[in-house]
Amino acid sequence: MAQTMRKIVHANDAPLALAEAPVPEPGAGQILIRVAAAGINRPDLAQRAGMYPPPPGAPETLGLEVAGEITAIGASVSRWKVGDQVCALLAGGGYAEYALADAGSALPIPKGLSLIEAAALPETVFTVWANVFESGALRPGETLLVHGGASGIGTTAIQMAKAHGARVFATAGDDEKCRLCEKLGAERGINYRSEDFEAIAREAGGADVILDIVGAPYLAKNINAAKPLGRIVMIAQLQGAHAEINLMLIMLKRLTLTGSTLRSRAADEKARIAREVERQVWPWIEAGKVKPVIDSTFPLAEAEAAHARLQGGAHAGKIMLTV
Ligand SMILES: NC(=O)c1ccc[n+]([C@@H]2O[C@H](COP(=O)([O-])OP(=O)(O)OC[C@H]3O[C@@H](n4cnc5c(N)ncnc54)[C@H](OP(=O)(O)O)[C@@H]3O)[C@@H](O)[C@H]2O)c1
C-alpha cells in the first residue's frame, strides 16, 4: 500500500501543479479510493479564485467527484469492500491519486460505463436530482427550461428530465451547443445571443420548472417565462446575485423561487440523495437513456490546461482528469 501520492495543489495565482502528499487514511464511515478519473466542475474554478471555500473539515484539494477502486475501508462501513469499483461525490480532494469519500456518497459503477464516464456523474446527477426533481418537483408531462443546456449540469438535466417524460427547452451560447441540447432530448435549443428565451418559452405555454445558473439579469425573465405554480430553482449566479423583481407576479402566478448548494449539505443528506439517485437515475443510465457527455480528458498533471478549457467556455459537457 503506497504511503505517498501525487495530488494537484493550487495557491494564489500560480498554475495548478503536482505535489507529493501522504495518502489519507479513512476514518469511520469513509472509504479510500485509488482514483482512475476525476471530474472538473465550475465550482472548482470558484474555489480556486477564493469564492467558494471548502466547508469545515473538507480537504483544501480541488475535486468534487471521482471514480476508481476502493483500497481501504474505515470503521462502520458495511456496504463496500476493498477491490470494489465505485464513483463518489466528494467534499473535495478528487484531483489526486487517492481520495477519501463518505461511504454513503459512493455508488456502484453503472453497467456499461467506463470509469471516466462514471466519474463524470456524481456532481451533476446529485445536483440535478436535488434541484430539478426534489426542490423543483418536476413531473412527467411538465416543461423544464434549463439555462446553460450544454454545460455539465445542463446536459445531465436535459437527459434526466427527458427520461422522466418531461418536455425540455434549453438555452446555450451558440448554435452548435443548441443542436447538442436537441440531440440530448430538448425540444428546442435556444441561442440566447440571438433569440429571446422568454418569448419562446411563453409561446410554448410556459415552463413549470426553470433551472437557472445566470442569476440577476434572468430573474424577471424567468418569472415571466414560468407557468402559474411554476418553480424557479437557482444553483448559480454567473452574472450577479442582486436583482429587483415585481413581487406581485410571484403572488399572482403562485410561483416558488428556491435554490441550493450541494457541497454544504450534511453527509447523511448526501447519502439520502445518493440512495434516491441509485434507485431512480442509475436504471436510466443502464438503459442508455442518460449518458454523460464527455467534452475532453486531460492527464492529472495537465489540470491547468483542463481548467483553461473550462474557463474558455468552448466546451460542451464534462471535462475530465485521468489519473
Ligand atoms: N448549487 C449547486 O449545488 C451547484 C452544483 C454544481 C454546479 N453548480 C453551478 O452550475 C453551473 C454549471 O456548472 P458546470 O460545472 O456544468 O459548468 P460548465 O460546464 O462550465 O457550464 C457553465 C456554462 O455556463 C455558461 N456560462 C459561462 N459563463 C457564463 C456567464 N457569465 N453568463 C451566462 N452563462 C455563462 C456557458 O455556456 P454557454 O457557452 O452556453 O453560455 C458554460 O458552458 C455553474 O455555475 C456551477 O457553479 C451549482
The ligand as an SDF file (V2000), in Angstrom:
LIG
                    3D

 48 52  0  0  0  0  0  0  0  0999 V2000
  -25.6160   24.8600   -6.4850 N   0  0  0  0  0  0  0  0  0  0  0  0
  -25.0190   23.7120   -6.7050 C   0  0  0  0  0  0  0  0  0  0  0  0
  -25.1400   22.7760   -5.9180 O   0  0  0  0  0  0  0  0  0  0  0  0
  -24.1610   23.5360   -7.9290 C   0  0  0  0  0  0  0  0  0  0  0  0
  -23.5130   22.3120   -8.1470 C   0  0  0  0  0  0  0  0  0  0  0  0
  -22.7630   22.1760   -9.3280 C   0  0  0  0  0  0  0  0  0  0  0  0
  -22.6810   23.2130  -10.2310 C   0  0  0  0  0  0  0  0  0  0  0  0
  -23.3200   24.3880   -9.9470 N   0  0  0  0  0  0  0  0  0  0  0  0
  -23.2580   25.5120  -10.8880 C   0  0  0  0  0  0  0  0  0  0  0  0
  -23.8980   25.1350  -12.0780 O   0  0  0  0  0  0  0  0  0  0  0  0
  -23.2750   25.7980  -13.1710 C   0  0  0  0  0  0  0  0  0  0  0  0
  -22.8990   24.7800  -14.2240 C   0  0  0  0  0  0  0  0  0  0  0  0
  -21.8340   24.0080  -13.7150 O   0  0  0  0  0  0  0  0  0  0  0  0
  -20.9470   23.1180  -14.6750 P   0  0  0  0  0  0  0  0  0  0  0  0
  -19.8760   22.5020  -13.8600 O   0  0  0  0  0  0  0  0  0  0  0  0
  -21.8420   22.2880  -15.5020 O   0  0  0  0  0  0  0  0  0  0  0  0
  -20.2520   24.2690  -15.5320 O   0  0  0  0  0  0  0  0  0  0  0  0
  -19.8650   24.4180  -17.0540 P   0  0  0  0  0  0  0  0  0  0  0  0
  -19.8760   23.1250  -17.7710 O   0  0  0  0  0  0  0  0  0  0  0  0
  -18.6450   25.2450  -17.0950 O   0  0  0  0  0  0  0  0  0  0  0  0
  -21.0650   25.2730  -17.6390 O   0  0  0  0  0  0  0  0  0  0  0  0
  -21.2750   26.6040  -17.4180 C   0  0  0  0  0  0  0  0  0  0  0  0
  -21.9400   27.1550  -18.6550 C   0  0  0  0  0  0  0  0  0  0  0  0
  -22.4850   28.4050  -18.3360 O   0  0  0  0  0  0  0  0  0  0  0  0
  -22.3890   29.2650  -19.4350 C   0  0  0  0  0  0  0  0  0  0  0  0
  -21.7420   30.4660  -18.9150 N   0  0  0  0  0  0  0  0  0  0  0  0
  -20.4780   30.6250  -18.5030 C   0  0  0  0  0  0  0  0  0  0  0  0
  -20.2820   31.8760  -18.0470 N   0  0  0  0  0  0  0  0  0  0  0  0
  -21.4730   32.4990  -18.1870 C   0  0  0  0  0  0  0  0  0  0  0  0
  -21.9310   33.7950  -17.8950 C   0  0  0  0  0  0  0  0  0  0  0  0
  -21.1520   34.7210  -17.3570 N   0  0  0  0  0  0  0  0  0  0  0  0
  -23.2240   34.0670  -18.1660 N   0  0  0  0  0  0  0  0  0  0  0  0
  -24.0430   33.1390  -18.6920 C   0  0  0  0  0  0  0  0  0  0  0  0
  -23.6710   31.9020  -18.9730 N   0  0  0  0  0  0  0  0  0  0  0  0
  -22.3970   31.5830  -18.7360 C   0  0  0  0  0  0  0  0  0  0  0  0
  -21.5740   28.5920  -20.5210 C   0  0  0  0  0  0  0  0  0  0  0  0
  -22.4570   28.1130  -21.5030 O   0  0  0  0  0  0  0  0  0  0  0  0
  -22.7260   28.9250  -22.8870 P   0  0  0  0  0  0  0  0  0  0  0  0
  -21.4680   28.8640  -23.7030 O   0  0  0  0  0  0  0  0  0  0  0  0
  -23.8630   28.2010  -23.4910 O   0  0  0  0  0  0  0  0  0  0  0  0
  -23.0560   30.3300  -22.4630 O   0  0  0  0  0  0  0  0  0  0  0  0
  -20.9680   27.4000  -19.7880 C   0  0  0  0  0  0  0  0  0  0  0  0
  -20.8830   26.2750  -20.6060 O   0  0  0  0  0  0  0  0  0  0  0  0
  -22.0550   26.5170  -12.6360 C   0  0  0  0  0  0  0  0  0  0  0  0
  -22.3510   27.8880  -12.4990 O   0  0  0  0  0  0  0  0  0  0  0  0
  -21.8400   25.8850  -11.2900 C   0  0  0  0  0  0  0  0  0  0  0  0
  -21.2420   26.7450  -10.3650 O   0  0  0  0  0  0  0  0  0  0  0  0
  -24.0590   24.5650   -8.8340 C   0  0  0  0  0  0  0  0  0  0  0  0
  1  2  1  0
  2  3  2  0
  2  4  1  0
  4  5  1  0
  4 48  2  0
  5  6  2  0
  6  7  1  0
  7  8  2  0
  8  9  1  0
  8 48  1  0
  9 10  1  0
  9 46  1  0
 10 11  1  0
 11 12  1  0
 11 44  1  0
 12 13  1  0
 13 14  1  0
 14 15  2  0
 14 16  1  0
 14 17  1  0
 17 18  1  0
 18 19  2  0
 18 20  1  0
 18 21  1  0
 21 22  1  0
 22 23  1  0
 23 24  1  0
 23 42  1  0
 24 25  1  0
 25 26  1  0
 25 36  1  0
 26 27  1  0
 26 35  1  0
 27 28  2  0
 28 29  1  0
 29 30  1  0
 29 35  2  0
 30 31  1  0
 30 32  2  0
 32 33  1  0
 33 34  2  0
 34 35  1  0
 36 37  1  0
 36 42  1  0
 37 38  1  0
 38 39  2  0
 38 40  1  0
 38 41  1  0
 42 43  1  0
 44 45  1  0
 44 46  1  0
 46 47  1  0
M  CHG  2   8   1  16  -1
M  END
$$$$
